[in-house]
Amino acid sequence: MNVQSKHLEDILREAYSHPAVQGIVMWGAWHPEGCWRMCLTDNNFKNLPTGDVVDKLISEWRSDNVAATTDADGLHRAELFHGEYKVTISHPSSNSSSSVGSLTVDSASENNNVLRVMV
């Protein structure tokens, strides 16, 4: 990782962690003669170190197929991106799982989503 990609990672993590930030938009326009400041890919569209940082963070922050275990009270808390989620539960004594509902996370409900399941 070079200095430029390390700085990019630091800046993106700082922005992402701030509660007022609702999204991050990056413009990494490609030009055959090279980029003016920072490129994410080379002329063959292979990631440069900065592109690797962006891919790594997107993968890290993605919420697809999250497995979790409840605490002693049967609760699990998750921080999720805005979107639609299907919730599936399973019990260790059972070889099956079942879909128990869906959950929508948006700006109107981001702090109030609770899905209660009785097993």
DASULRA-V535471 format. One line per field, one symbol per residue. ss: DSSP state (H for helix, E for strand, C for the rest). burial: # if it has 24 or more other C-alpha atoms within 12 Angstrom, else .. A space follows every 10 residues. Layout:
ss=???
burial=???
This chain:
ss=CCHHHHHHHH HHHHHHHCCC CCCCCCCCCC CCCCCCCCCC ECCCCCECHH HHHHHHHHHH HCCCCCCCCC CCCCCCCCCC CCEEEEEEEE CCCCCCEEEE EEEEECCCCC CCCCCCCCC
burial=....#..##. .#........ .......... ........## #.......## ####...... .......... .......... ......#.#. .......... ..#....... .........
